[in-house]
Amino acid sequence: MPNKSINLQDVFLNQVRKENVGVVIHLTNGFQLRGNVKGFDNFTVILDAGGKQMMVYKHAISTISPMQPLKNSFQDNKDTKRPVSTEETNM
């Protein structure tokens, strides 16, 4: 079987696109863009901001923050045990 790795960037962008969750894109120059992700590829993100579409190059993006929590993604699994520190094991 081929080794498939999960691309978190694609998972995140696809989820905000499918759920139509608004995002704030922080650019490396300090500007912020708000809107909805309409599409993306390896190098760009298409953002719809108030009816205007923008193509933003990923190399200019610092952070993308959803305006509301995403459903069923990137959440702690309740079955996962928390790591134990060395101080706790020495008690």
HTML snippet that shows the backbone in 3Dmol.js (N, CA, C, O; Angstrom):
<script src="https://3Dmol.org/build/3Dmol-min.js"></script>
<div id="view" style="width:600px;height:400px;position:relative"></div>
<script>
const pdb = `
ATOM      1  N   MET A   1       0.832  -1.185   0.000  1.00  0.00           N
ATOM      2  CA  MET A   1       0.000   0.000   0.000  1.00  0.00           C
ATOM      3  C   MET A   1       0.874   1.245   0.000  1.00  0.00           C
ATOM      4  O   MET A   1       1.896   1.289   0.685  1.00  0.00           O
ATOM      5  N   PRO A   2       0.481   2.249  -0.759  1.00  0.00           N
ATOM      6  CA  PRO A   2       1.264   3.477  -0.745  1.00  0.00           C
ATOM      7  C   PRO A   2       1.090   4.214   0.575  1.00  0.00           C
ATOM      8  O   PRO A   2       0.024   4.174   1.189  1.00  0.00           O
ATOM      9  N   ASN A   3       2.154   4.885   1.000  1.00  0.00           N
ATOM     10  CA  ASN A   3       2.137   5.638   2.244  1.00  0.00           C
ATOM     11  C   ASN A   3       1.505   7.004   1.984  1.00  0.00           C
ATOM     12  O   ASN A   3       2.127   7.862   1.359  1.00  0.00           O
ATOM     13  N   LYS A   4       0.272   7.214   2.458  1.00  0.00           N
ATOM     14  CA  LYS A   4      -0.415   8.491   2.272  1.00  0.00           C
ATOM     15  C   LYS A   4      -0.308   9.297   3.551  1.00  0.00           C
ATOM     16  O   LYS A   4      -0.716   8.841   4.619  1.00  0.00           O
ATOM     17  N   SER A   5       0.239  10.493   3.442  1.00  0.00           N
ATOM     18  CA  SER A   5       0.308  11.364   4.601  1.00  0.00           C
ATOM     19  C   SER A   5      -0.840  12.368   4.524  1.00  0.00           C
ATOM     20  O   SER A   5      -1.287  12.745   3.441  1.00  0.00           O
ATOM     21  N   ILE A   6      -1.297  12.785   5.685  1.00  0.00           N
ATOM     22  CA  ILE A   6      -2.395  13.746   5.760  1.00  0.00           C
ATOM     23  C   ILE A   6      -1.823  15.148   5.626  1.00  0.00           C
ATOM     24  O   ILE A   6      -0.881  15.518   6.326  1.00  0.00           O
ATOM     25  N   ASN A   7      -2.401  15.916   4.727  1.00  0.00           N
ATOM     26  CA  ASN A   7      -1.995  17.301   4.546  1.00  0.00           C
ATOM     27  C   ASN A   7      -2.971  18.173   5.342  1.00  0.00           C
ATOM     28  O   ASN A   7      -4.075  18.455   4.876  1.00  0.00           O
ATOM     29  N   LEU A   8      -2.568  18.594   6.533  1.00  0.00           N
ATOM     30  CA  LEU A   8      -3.448  19.368   7.416  1.00  0.00           C
ATOM     31  C   LEU A   8      -3.913  20.671   6.779  1.00  0.00           C
ATOM     32  O   LEU A   8      -5.034  21.121   7.019  1.00  0.00           O
ATOM     33  N   GLN A   9      -3.064  21.263   5.980  1.00  0.00           N
ATOM     34  CA  GLN A   9      -3.409  22.509   5.304  1.00  0.00           C
ATOM     35  C   GLN A   9      -4.620  22.293   4.397  1.00  0.00           C
ATOM     36  O   GLN A   9      -5.563  23.084   4.417  1.00  0.00           O
ATOM     37  N   ASP A  10      -4.590  21.231   3.609  1.00  0.00           N
ATOM     38  CA  ASP A  10      -5.704  20.940   2.705  1.00  0.00           C
ATOM     39  C   ASP A  10      -6.959  20.562   3.470  1.00  0.00           C
ATOM     40  O   ASP A  10      -8.059  20.972   3.100  1.00  0.00           O
ATOM     41  N   VAL A  11      -6.805  19.776   4.544  1.00  0.00           N
ATOM     42  CA  VAL A  11      -7.955  19.373   5.360  1.00  0.00           C
ATOM     43  C   VAL A  11      -8.626  20.611   5.943  1.00  0.00           C
ATOM     44  O   VAL A  11      -9.848  20.741   5.874  1.00  0.00           O
ATOM     45  N   PHE A  12      -7.848  21.512   6.512  1.00  0.00           N
ATOM     46  CA  PHE A  12      -8.381  22.725   7.127  1.00  0.00           C
ATOM     47  C   PHE A  12      -9.068  23.611   6.092  1.00  0.00           C
ATOM     48  O   PHE A  12     -10.211  24.022   6.291  1.00  0.00           O
ATOM     49  N   LEU A  13      -8.385  23.907   4.996  1.00  0.00           N
ATOM     50  CA  LEU A  13      -8.956  24.788   3.981  1.00  0.00           C
ATOM     51  C   LEU A  13     -10.208  24.185   3.357  1.00  0.00           C
ATOM     52  O   LEU A  13     -11.175  24.895   3.084  1.00  0.00           O
ATOM     53  N   ASN A  14     -10.189  22.879   3.135  1.00  0.00           N
ATOM     54  CA  ASN A  14     -11.357  22.229   2.545  1.00  0.00           C
ATOM     55  C   ASN A  14     -12.543  22.272   3.498  1.00  0.00           C
ATOM     56  O   ASN A  14     -13.683  22.445   3.065  1.00  0.00           O
ATOM     57  N   GLN A  15     -12.283  22.116   4.789  1.00  0.00           N
ATOM     58  CA  GLN A  15     -13.381  22.147   5.749  1.00  0.00           C
ATOM     59  C   GLN A  15     -14.005  23.535   5.856  1.00  0.00           C
ATOM     60  O   GLN A  15     -15.231  23.652   5.865  1.00  0.00           O
ATOM     61  N   VAL A  16     -13.196  24.583   5.936  1.00  0.00           N
ATOM     62  CA  VAL A  16     -13.782  25.928   6.012  1.00  0.00           C
ATOM     63  C   VAL A  16     -14.512  26.267   4.715  1.00  0.00           C
ATOM     64  O   VAL A  16     -15.497  27.006   4.732  1.00  0.00           O
ATOM     65  N   ARG A  17     -14.035  25.731   3.592  1.00  0.00           N
ATOM     66  CA  ARG A  17     -14.721  25.946   2.309  1.00  0.00           C
ATOM     67  C   ARG A  17     -16.068  25.236   2.288  1.00  0.00           C
ATOM     68  O   ARG A  17     -17.087  25.841   1.959  1.00  0.00           O
ATOM     69  N   LYS A  18     -16.073  23.952   2.640  1.00  0.00           N
ATOM     70  CA  LYS A  18     -17.311  23.165   2.595  1.00  0.00           C
ATOM     71  C   LYS A  18     -18.355  23.664   3.583  1.00  0.00           C
ATOM     72  O   LYS A  18     -19.541  23.705   3.257  1.00  0.00           O
ATOM     73  N   GLU A  19     -17.931  24.043   4.788  1.00  0.00           N
ATOM     74  CA  GLU A  19     -18.865  24.501   5.818  1.00  0.00           C
ATOM     75  C   GLU A  19     -19.192  25.987   5.686  1.00  0.00           C
ATOM     76  O   GLU A  19     -19.999  26.522   6.446  1.00  0.00           O
ATOM     77  N   ASN A  20     -18.561  26.646   4.719  1.00  0.00           N
ATOM     78  CA  ASN A  20     -18.780  28.067   4.473  1.00  0.00           C
ATOM     79  C   ASN A  20     -18.531  28.906   5.733  1.00  0.00           C
ATOM     80  O   ASN A  20     -19.276  29.839   6.032  1.00  0.00           O
ATOM     81  N   VAL A  21     -17.474  28.553   6.457  1.00  0.00           N
ATOM     82  CA  VAL A  21     -17.083  29.269   7.674  1.00  0.00           C
ATOM     83  C   VAL A  21     -16.202  30.451   7.275  1.00  0.00           C
ATOM     84  O   VAL A  21     -15.237  30.291   6.528  1.00  0.00           O
ATOM     85  N   GLY A  22     -16.538  31.618   7.771  1.00  0.00           N
ATOM     86  CA  GLY A  22     -15.717  32.789   7.499  1.00  0.00           C
ATOM     87  C   GLY A  22     -14.343  32.657   8.135  1.00  0.00           C
ATOM     88  O   GLY A  22     -14.192  32.013   9.173  1.00  0.00           O
ATOM     89  N   VAL A  23     -13.347  33.264   7.517  1.00  0.00           N
ATOM     90  CA  VAL A  23     -11.981  33.208   8.025  1.00  0.00           C
ATOM     91  C   VAL A  23     -11.374  34.605   8.056  1.00  0.00           C
ATOM     92  O   VAL A  23     -11.797  35.510   7.337  1.00  0.00           O
ATOM     93  N   VAL A  24     -10.382  34.746   8.904  1.00  0.00           N
ATOM     94  CA  VAL A  24      -9.529  35.933   8.900  1.00  0.00           C
ATOM     95  C   VAL A  24      -8.158  35.454   8.450  1.00  0.00           C
ATOM     96  O   VAL A  24      -7.559  34.585   9.083  1.00  0.00           O
ATOM     97  N   ILE A  25      -7.662  36.020   7.355  1.00  0.00           N
ATOM     98  CA  ILE A  25      -6.334  35.690   6.856  1.00  0.00           C
ATOM     99  C   ILE A  25      -5.397  36.816   7.250  1.00  0.00           C
ATOM    100  O   ILE A  25      -5.584  37.963   6.844  1.00  0.00           O
ATOM    101  N   HIS A  26      -4.388  36.484   8.041  1.00  0.00           N
ATOM    102  CA  HIS A  26      -3.369  37.449   8.451  1.00  0.00           C
ATOM    103  C   HIS A  26      -2.204  37.316   7.474  1.00  0.00           C
ATOM    104  O   HIS A  26      -1.642  36.233   7.311  1.00  0.00           O
ATOM    105  N   LEU A  27      -1.853  38.404   6.840  1.00  0.00           N
ATOM    106  CA  LEU A  27      -0.757  38.393   5.875  1.00  0.00           C
ATOM    107  C   LEU A  27       0.562  38.753   6.556  1.00  0.00           C
ATOM    108  O   LEU A  27       0.575  39.341   7.637  1.00  0.00           O
ATOM    109  N   THR A  28       1.650  38.400   5.919  1.00  0.00           N
ATOM    110  CA  THR A  28       2.972  38.666   6.495  1.00  0.00           C
ATOM    111  C   THR A  28       3.273  40.161   6.597  1.00  0.00           C
ATOM    112  O   THR A  28       4.132  40.565   7.380  1.00  0.00           O
ATOM    113  N   ASN A  29       2.570  40.989   5.809  1.00  0.00           N
ATOM    114  CA  ASN A  29       2.799  42.433   5.876  1.00  0.00           C
ATOM    115  C   ASN A  29       1.924  43.118   6.922  1.00  0.00           C
ATOM    116  O   ASN A  29       1.957  44.341   7.052  1.00  0.00           O
ATOM    117  N   GLY A  30       1.131  42.326   7.680  1.00  0.00           N
ATOM    118  CA  GLY A  30       0.313  42.877   8.745  1.00  0.00           C
ATOM    119  C   GLY A  30      -1.143  43.091   8.382  1.00  0.00           C
ATOM    120  O   GLY A  30      -1.967  43.280   9.277  1.00  0.00           O
ATOM    121  N   PHE A  31      -1.489  43.068   7.115  1.00  0.00           N
ATOM    122  CA  PHE A  31      -2.878  43.241   6.705  1.00  0.00           C
ATOM    123  C   PHE A  31      -3.706  42.019   7.091  1.00  0.00           C
ATOM    124  O   PHE A  31      -3.192  40.909   7.225  1.00  0.00           O
ATOM    125  N   GLN A  32      -4.998  42.261   7.264  1.00  0.00           N
ATOM    126  CA  GLN A  32      -5.942  41.178   7.532  1.00  0.00           C
ATOM    127  C   GLN A  32      -7.016  41.196   6.461  1.00  0.00           C
ATOM    128  O   GLN A  32      -7.517  42.254   6.079  1.00  0.00           O
ATOM    129  N   LEU A  33      -7.360  40.013   5.986  1.00  0.00           N
ATOM    130  CA  LEU A  33      -8.444  39.852   5.021  1.00  0.00           C
ATOM    131  C   LEU A  33      -9.510  38.979   5.655  1.00  0.00           C
ATOM    132  O   LEU A  33      -9.193  37.979   6.300  1.00  0.00           O
ATOM    133  N   ARG A  34     -10.763  39.345   5.480  1.00  0.00           N
ATOM    134  CA  ARG A  34     -11.877  38.556   6.029  1.00  0.00           C
ATOM    135  C   ARG A  34     -12.769  38.121   4.878  1.00  0.00           C
ATOM    136  O   ARG A  34     -13.045  38.891   3.959  1.00  0.00           O
ATOM    137  N   GLY A  35     -13.208  36.882   4.944  1.00  0.00           N
ATOM    138  CA  GLY A  35     -14.099  36.386   3.902  1.00  0.00           C
ATOM    139  C   GLY A  35     -14.265  34.882   4.000  1.00  0.00           C
ATOM    140  O   GLY A  35     -14.026  34.279   5.046  1.00  0.00           O
ATOM    141  N   ASN A  36     -14.681  34.287   2.885  1.00  0.00           N
ATOM    142  CA  ASN A  36     -14.903  32.853   2.816  1.00  0.00           C
ATOM    143  C   ASN A  36     -14.002  32.242   1.759  1.00  0.00           C
ATOM    144  O   ASN A  36     -13.858  32.781   0.662  1.00  0.00           O
ATOM    145  N   VAL A  37     -13.398  31.112   2.099  1.00  0.00           N
ATOM    146  CA  VAL A  37     -12.541  30.398   1.155  1.00  0.00           C
ATOM    147  C   VAL A  37     -13.425  29.755   0.095  1.00  0.00           C
ATOM    148  O   VAL A  37     -14.343  29.001   0.420  1.00  0.00           O
ATOM    149  N   LYS A  38     -13.153  30.050  -1.160  1.00  0.00           N
ATOM    150  CA  LYS A  38     -13.919  29.472  -2.270  1.00  0.00           C
ATOM    151  C   LYS A  38     -13.136  28.385  -2.987  1.00  0.00           C
ATOM    152  O   LYS A  38     -13.722  27.541  -3.664  1.00  0.00           O
ATOM    153  N   GLY A  39     -11.821  28.399  -2.844  1.00  0.00           N
ATOM    154  CA  GLY A  39     -10.989  27.383  -3.476  1.00  0.00           C
ATOM    155  C   GLY A  39      -9.540  27.595  -3.082  1.00  0.00           C
ATOM    156  O   GLY A  39      -9.180  28.621  -2.506  1.00  0.00           O
ATOM    157  N   PHE A  40      -8.707  26.598  -3.404  1.00  0.00           N
ATOM    158  CA  PHE A  40      -7.285  26.699  -3.090  1.00  0.00           C
ATOM    159  C   PHE A  40      -6.527  25.660  -3.906  1.00  0.00           C
ATOM    160  O   PHE A  40      -7.097  24.680  -4.387  1.00  0.00           O
ATOM    161  N   ASP A  41      -5.239  25.900  -4.046  1.00  0.00           N
ATOM    162  CA  ASP A  41      -4.347  24.918  -4.651  1.00  0.00           C
ATOM    163  C   ASP A  41      -3.041  24.946  -3.868  1.00  0.00           C
ATOM    164  O   ASP A  41      -3.012  25.434  -2.738  1.00  0.00           O
ATOM    165  N   ASN A  42      -1.975  24.438  -4.441  1.00  0.00           N
ATOM    166  CA  ASN A  42      -0.699  24.382  -3.724  1.00  0.00           C
ATOM    167  C   ASN A  42      -0.098  25.757  -3.439  1.00  0.00           C
ATOM    168  O   ASN A  42       0.719  25.896  -2.528  1.00  0.00           O
ATOM    169  N   PHE A  43      -0.496  26.774  -4.208  1.00  0.00           N
ATOM    170  CA  PHE A  43       0.157  28.073  -4.091  1.00  0.00           C
ATOM    171  C   PHE A  43      -0.762  29.221  -3.719  1.00  0.00           C
ATOM    172  O   PHE A  43      -0.282  30.258  -3.259  1.00  0.00           O
ATOM    173  N   THR A  44      -2.079  29.072  -3.903  1.00  0.00           N
ATOM    174  CA  THR A  44      -2.992  30.187  -3.710  1.00  0.00           C
ATOM    175  C   THR A  44      -4.252  29.779  -2.955  1.00  0.00           C
ATOM    176  O   THR A  44      -4.596  28.600  -2.868  1.00  0.00           O
ATOM    177  N   VAL A  45      -4.932  30.795  -2.409  1.00  0.00           N
ATOM    178  CA  VAL A  45      -6.248  30.640  -1.791  1.00  0.00           C
ATOM    179  C   VAL A  45      -7.153  31.678  -2.450  1.00  0.00           C
ATOM    180  O   VAL A  45      -6.782  32.847  -2.565  1.00  0.00           O
ATOM    181  N   ILE A  46      -8.343  31.248  -2.883  1.00  0.00           N
ATOM    182  CA  ILE A  46      -9.333  32.183  -3.423  1.00  0.00           C
ATOM    183  C   ILE A  46     -10.268  32.551  -2.276  1.00  0.00           C
ATOM    184  O   ILE A  46     -10.895  31.685  -1.666  1.00  0.00           O
ATOM    185  N   LEU A  47     -10.352  33.846  -1.993  1.00  0.00           N
ATOM    186  CA  LEU A  47     -11.151  34.364  -0.888  1.00  0.00           C
ATOM    187  C   LEU A  47     -12.260  35.250  -1.444  1.00  0.00           C
ATOM    188  O   LEU A  47     -11.998  36.142  -2.251  1.00  0.00           O
ATOM    189  N   ASP A  48     -13.496  35.008  -1.018  1.00  0.00           N
ATOM    190  CA  ASP A  48     -14.624  35.862  -1.372  1.00  0.00           C
ATOM    191  C   ASP A  48     -14.880  36.783  -0.184  1.00  0.00           C
ATOM    192  O   ASP A  48     -15.260  36.331   0.896  1.00  0.00           O
ATOM    193  N   ALA A  49     -14.670  38.060  -0.393  1.00  0.00           N
ATOM    194  CA  ALA A  49     -14.841  39.053   0.674  1.00  0.00           C
ATOM    195  C   ALA A  49     -15.886  40.073   0.236  1.00  0.00           C
ATOM    196  O   ALA A  49     -15.584  41.000  -0.516  1.00  0.00           O
ATOM    197  N   GLY A  50     -17.113  39.895   0.711  1.00  0.00           N
ATOM    198  CA  GLY A  50     -18.174  40.841   0.373  1.00  0.00           C
ATOM    199  C   GLY A  50     -18.473  40.903  -1.106  1.00  0.00           C
ATOM    200  O   GLY A  50     -18.721  41.987  -1.633  1.00  0.00           O
ATOM    201  N   GLY A  51     -18.458  39.785  -1.787  1.00  0.00           N
ATOM    202  CA  GLY A  51     -18.758  39.750  -3.220  1.00  0.00           C
ATOM    203  C   GLY A  51     -17.551  39.985  -4.115  1.00  0.00           C
ATOM    204  O   GLY A  51     -17.643  39.836  -5.334  1.00  0.00           O
ATOM    205  N   LYS A  52     -16.433  40.345  -3.525  1.00  0.00           N
ATOM    206  CA  LYS A  52     -15.198  40.523  -4.305  1.00  0.00           C
ATOM    207  C   LYS A  52     -14.318  39.308  -4.098  1.00  0.00           C
ATOM    208  O   LYS A  52     -14.087  38.882  -2.966  1.00  0.00           O
ATOM    209  N   GLN A  53     -13.830  38.754  -5.186  1.00  0.00           N
ATOM    210  CA  GLN A  53     -12.950  37.598  -5.075  1.00  0.00           C
ATOM    211  C   GLN A  53     -11.498  38.039  -5.186  1.00  0.00           C
ATOM    212  O   GLN A  53     -11.142  38.890  -6.001  1.00  0.00           O
ATOM    213  N   MET A  54     -10.669  37.431  -4.336  1.00  0.00           N
ATOM    214  CA  MET A  54      -9.239  37.737  -4.320  1.00  0.00           C
ATOM    215  C   MET A  54      -8.457  36.444  -4.392  1.00  0.00           C
ATOM    216  O   MET A  54      -8.852  35.437  -3.806  1.00  0.00           O
ATOM    217  N   MET A  55      -7.359  36.472  -5.104  1.00  0.00           N
ATOM    218  CA  MET A  55      -6.429  35.353  -5.094  1.00  0.00           C
ATOM    219  C   MET A  55      -5.258  35.769  -4.211  1.00  0.00           C
ATOM    220  O   MET A  55      -4.556  36.736  -4.506  1.00  0.00           O
ATOM    221  N   VAL A  56      -5.060  35.029  -3.129  1.00  0.00           N
ATOM    222  CA  VAL A  56      -4.009  35.350  -2.164  1.00  0.00           C
ATOM    223  C   VAL A  56      -2.943  34.262  -2.268  1.00  0.00           C
ATOM    224  O   VAL A  56      -3.252  33.073  -2.181  1.00  0.00           O
ATOM    225  N   TYR A  57      -1.711  34.664  -2.451  1.00  0.00           N
ATOM    226  CA  TYR A  57      -0.618  33.699  -2.533  1.00  0.00           C
ATOM    227  C   TYR A  57      -0.284  33.188  -1.131  1.00  0.00           C
ATOM    228  O   TYR A  57      -0.151  33.969  -0.188  1.00  0.00           O
ATOM    229  N   LYS A  58      -0.152  31.878  -1.012  1.00  0.00           N
ATOM    230  CA  LYS A  58       0.096  31.271   0.298  1.00  0.00           C
ATOM    231  C   LYS A  58       1.395  31.758   0.932  1.00  0.00           C
ATOM    232  O   LYS A  58       1.487  31.832   2.157  1.00  0.00           O
ATOM    233  N   HIS A  59       2.387  32.086   0.133  1.00  0.00           N
ATOM    234  CA  HIS A  59       3.650  32.538   0.724  1.00  0.00           C
ATOM    235  C   HIS A  59       3.490  33.884   1.428  1.00  0.00           C
ATOM    236  O   HIS A  59       4.353  34.275   2.214  1.00  0.00           O
ATOM    237  N   ALA A  60       2.390  34.601   1.156  1.00  0.00           N
ATOM    238  CA  ALA A  60       2.128  35.880   1.813  1.00  0.00           C
ATOM    239  C   ALA A  60       1.250  35.725   3.061  1.00  0.00           C
ATOM    240  O   ALA A  60       0.992  36.700   3.766  1.00  0.00           O
ATOM    241  N   ILE A  61       0.793  34.498   3.330  1.00  0.00           N
ATOM    242  CA  ILE A  61      -0.103  34.256   4.465  1.00  0.00           C
ATOM    243  C   ILE A  61       0.704  33.841   5.685  1.00  0.00           C
ATOM    244  O   ILE A  61       1.576  32.975   5.615  1.00  0.00           O
ATOM    245  N   SER A  62       0.389  34.482   6.803  1.00  0.00           N
ATOM    246  CA  SER A  62       0.990  34.110   8.078  1.00  0.00           C
ATOM    247  C   SER A  62       0.094  33.129   8.818  1.00  0.00           C
ATOM    248  O   SER A  62       0.550  32.076   9.264  1.00  0.00           O
ATOM    249  N   THR A  63      -1.201  33.482   8.950  1.00  0.00           N
ATOM    250  CA  THR A  63      -2.146  32.694   9.738  1.00  0.00           C
ATOM    251  C   THR A  63      -3.530  32.765   9.105  1.00  0.00           C
ATOM    252  O   THR A  63      -3.910  33.791   8.542  1.00  0.00           O
ATOM    253  N   ILE A  64      -4.283  31.665   9.201  1.00  0.00           N
ATOM    254  CA  ILE A  64      -5.699  31.662   8.821  1.00  0.00           C
ATOM    255  C   ILE A  64      -6.480  31.211  10.043  1.00  0.00           C
ATOM    256  O   ILE A  64      -6.242  30.129  10.579  1.00  0.00           O
ATOM    257  N   SER A  65      -7.415  32.047  10.479  1.00  0.00           N
ATOM    258  CA  SER A  65      -8.222  31.739  11.669  1.00  0.00           C
ATOM    259  C   SER A  65      -9.689  31.660  11.278  1.00  0.00           C
ATOM    260  O   SER A  65     -10.211  32.580  10.649  1.00  0.00           O
ATOM    261  N   PRO A  66     -10.366  30.565  11.643  1.00  0.00           N
ATOM    262  CA  PRO A  66     -11.807  30.503  11.382  1.00  0.00           C
ATOM    263  C   PRO A  66     -12.543  31.433  12.338  1.00  0.00           C
ATOM    264  O   PRO A  66     -12.111  31.634  13.473  1.00  0.00           O
ATOM    265  N   MET A  67     -13.657  32.001  11.875  1.00  0.00           N
ATOM    266  CA  MET A  67     -14.431  32.923  12.709  1.00  0.00           C
ATOM    267  C   MET A  67     -15.337  32.186  13.696  1.00  0.00           C
ATOM    268  O   MET A  67     -15.935  32.806  14.576  1.00  0.00           O
ATOM    269  N   GLN A  68     -15.438  30.864  13.549  1.00  0.00           N
ATOM    270  CA  GLN A  68     -16.195  30.038  14.490  1.00  0.00           C
ATOM    271  C   GLN A  68     -15.531  28.673  14.552  1.00  0.00           C
ATOM    272  O   GLN A  68     -14.818  28.296  13.622  1.00  0.00           O
ATOM    273  N   PRO A  69     -15.747  27.931  15.619  1.00  0.00           N
ATOM    274  CA  PRO A  69     -15.119  26.607  15.727  1.00  0.00           C
ATOM    275  C   PRO A  69     -15.566  25.689  14.597  1.00  0.00           C
ATOM    276  O   PRO A  69     -16.710  25.746  14.147  1.00  0.00           O
ATOM    277  N   LEU A  70     -14.654  24.853  14.154  1.00  0.00           N
ATOM    278  CA  LEU A  70     -14.972  23.886  13.107  1.00  0.00           C
ATOM    279  C   LEU A  70     -15.583  22.641  13.723  1.00  0.00           C
ATOM    280  O   LEU A  70     -15.258  22.276  14.853  1.00  0.00           O
ATOM    281  N   LYS A  71     -16.461  21.995  12.987  1.00  0.00           N
ATOM    282  CA  LYS A  71     -17.148  20.795  13.464  1.00  0.00           C
ATOM    283  C   LYS A  71     -16.252  19.567  13.334  1.00  0.00           C
ATOM    284  O   LYS A  71     -15.713  19.293  12.262  1.00  0.00           O
ATOM    285  N   ASN A  72     -16.098  18.838  14.423  1.00  0.00           N
ATOM    286  CA  ASN A  72     -15.456  17.518  14.426  1.00  0.00           C
ATOM    287  C   ASN A  72     -14.052  17.468  13.843  1.00  0.00           C
ATOM    288  O   ASN A  72     -13.648  16.432  13.316  1.00  0.00           O
ATOM    289  N   SER A  73     -13.313  18.540  13.920  1.00  0.00           N
ATOM    290  CA  SER A  73     -11.941  18.497  13.423  1.00  0.00           C
ATOM    291  C   SER A  73     -11.002  19.158  14.407  1.00  0.00           C
ATOM    292  O   SER A  73     -11.358  20.121  15.086  1.00  0.00           O
ATOM    293  N   PHE A  74      -9.822  18.634  14.468  1.00  0.00           N
ATOM    294  CA  PHE A  74      -8.755  19.211  15.268  1.00  0.00           C
ATOM    295  C   PHE A  74      -9.160  19.345  16.736  1.00  0.00           C
ATOM    296  O   PHE A  74      -8.687  20.244  17.430  1.00  0.00           O
ATOM    297  N   GLN A  75     -10.028  18.460  17.206  1.00  0.00           N
ATOM    298  CA  GLN A  75     -10.440  18.487  18.603  1.00  0.00           C
ATOM    299  C   GLN A  75      -9.773  17.339  19.317  1.00  0.00           C
ATOM    300  O   GLN A  75      -9.433  16.324  18.709  1.00  0.00           O
ATOM    301  N   ASP A  76      -9.585  17.507  20.636  1.00  0.00           N
ATOM    302  CA  ASP A  76      -9.002  16.446  21.439  1.00  0.00           C
ATOM    303  C   ASP A  76      -9.912  15.236  21.432  1.00  0.00           C
ATOM    304  O   ASP A  76     -11.132  15.361  21.547  1.00  0.00           O
ATOM    305  N   ASN A  77      -9.324  14.091  21.301  1.00  0.00           N
ATOM    306  CA  ASN A  77     -10.067  12.849  21.379  1.00  0.00           C
ATOM    307  C   ASN A  77     -10.189  12.483  22.856  1.00  0.00           C
ATOM    308  O   ASN A  77      -9.178  12.430  23.557  1.00  0.00           O
ATOM    309  N   LYS A  78     -11.396  12.231  23.340  1.00  0.00           N
ATOM    310  CA  LYS A  78     -11.603  11.941  24.759  1.00  0.00           C
ATOM    311  C   LYS A  78     -10.932  10.643  25.177  1.00  0.00           C
ATOM    312  O   LYS A  78     -10.638  10.444  26.356  1.00  0.00           O
ATOM    313  N   ASP A  79     -10.688   9.754  24.212  1.00  0.00           N
ATOM    314  CA  ASP A  79     -10.052   8.483  24.531  1.00  0.00           C
ATOM    315  C   ASP A  79      -8.537   8.606  24.634  1.00  0.00           C
ATOM    316  O   ASP A  79      -7.870   7.690  25.115  1.00  0.00           O
ATOM    317  N   THR A  80      -7.995   9.725  24.188  1.00  0.00           N
ATOM    318  CA  THR A  80      -6.556   9.922  24.203  1.00  0.00           C
ATOM    319  C   THR A  80      -6.113  10.342  25.598  1.00  0.00           C
ATOM    320  O   THR A  80      -6.663  11.274  26.184  1.00  0.00           O
ATOM    321  N   LYS A  81      -5.125   9.651  26.113  1.00  0.00           N
ATOM    322  CA  LYS A  81      -4.615   9.994  27.438  1.00  0.00           C
ATOM    323  C   LYS A  81      -3.665  11.170  27.323  1.00  0.00           C
ATOM    324  O   LYS A  81      -2.944  11.314  26.336  1.00  0.00           O
ATOM    325  N   ARG A  82      -3.676  12.003  28.345  1.00  0.00           N
ATOM    326  CA  ARG A  82      -2.751  13.130  28.339  1.00  0.00           C
ATOM    327  C   ARG A  82      -1.356  12.623  28.657  1.00  0.00           C
ATOM    328  O   ARG A  82      -1.201  11.613  29.343  1.00  0.00           O
ATOM    329  N   PRO A  83      -0.332  13.325  28.160  1.00  0.00           N
ATOM    330  CA  PRO A  83       1.030  12.899  28.472  1.00  0.00           C
ATOM    331  C   PRO A  83       1.316  13.054  29.964  1.00  0.00           C
ATOM    332  O   PRO A  83       0.819  13.981  30.604  1.00  0.00           O
ATOM    333  N   VAL A  84       2.090  12.176  30.494  1.00  0.00           N
ATOM    334  CA  VAL A  84       2.457  12.217  31.906  1.00  0.00           C
ATOM    335  C   VAL A  84       3.848  12.815  32.004  1.00  0.00           C
ATOM    336  O   VAL A  84       4.770  12.388  31.310  1.00  0.00           O
ATOM    337  N   SER A  85       3.991  13.819  32.884  1.00  0.00           N
ATOM    338  CA  SER A  85       5.296  14.448  33.044  1.00  0.00           C
ATOM    339  C   SER A  85       6.204  13.561  33.890  1.00  0.00           C
ATOM    340  O   SER A  85       5.732  12.664  34.588  1.00  0.00           O
ATOM    341  N   THR A  86       7.491  13.813  33.824  1.00  0.00           N
ATOM    342  CA  THR A  86       8.442  13.031  34.619  1.00  0.00           C
ATOM    343  C   THR A  86       8.255  13.286  36.105  1.00  0.00           C
ATOM    344  O   THR A  86       8.550  12.415  36.922  1.00  0.00           O
ATOM    345  N   GLU A  87       7.766  14.480  36.469  1.00  0.00           N
ATOM    346  CA  GLU A  87       7.514  14.771  37.881  1.00  0.00           C
ATOM    347  C   GLU A  87       6.405  13.885  38.424  1.00  0.00           C
ATOM    348  O   GLU A  87       6.476  13.445  39.572  1.00  0.00           O
ATOM    349  N   GLU A  88       5.376  13.613  37.616  1.00  0.00           N
ATOM    350  CA  GLU A  88       4.271  12.783  38.057  1.00  0.00           C
ATOM    351  C   GLU A  88       4.676  11.325  38.196  1.00  0.00           C
ATOM    352  O   GLU A  88       4.160  10.618  39.062  1.00  0.00           O
ATOM    353  N   THR A  89       5.592  10.870  37.356  1.00  0.00           N
ATOM    354  CA  THR A  89       6.004   9.471  37.428  1.00  0.00           C
ATOM    355  C   THR A  89       6.954   9.227  38.591  1.00  0.00           C
ATOM    356  O   THR A  89       7.108   8.088  39.031  1.00  0.00           O
ATOM    357  N   ASN A  90       7.592  10.274  39.093  1.00  0.00           N
ATOM    358  CA  ASN A  90       8.539  10.132  40.201  1.00  0.00           C
ATOM    359  C   ASN A  90       7.869  10.290  41.562  1.00  0.00           C
ATOM    360  O   ASN A  90       8.562  10.296  42.579  1.00  0.00           O
ATOM    361  N   MET A  91       6.564  10.415  41.612  1.00  0.00           N
ATOM    362  CA  MET A  91       5.865  10.611  42.893  1.00  0.00           C
ATOM    363  C   MET A  91       5.620   9.313  43.585  1.00  0.00           C
ATOM    364  O   MET A  91       5.045   9.292  44.673  1.00  0.00           O
TER     365      MET A  91
END
`;
const viewer = $3Dmol.createViewer("view");
viewer.addModel(pdb, "pdb");
viewer.setStyle({}, {cartoon: {color: "spectrum"}});
viewer.zoomTo();
viewer.render();
</script>
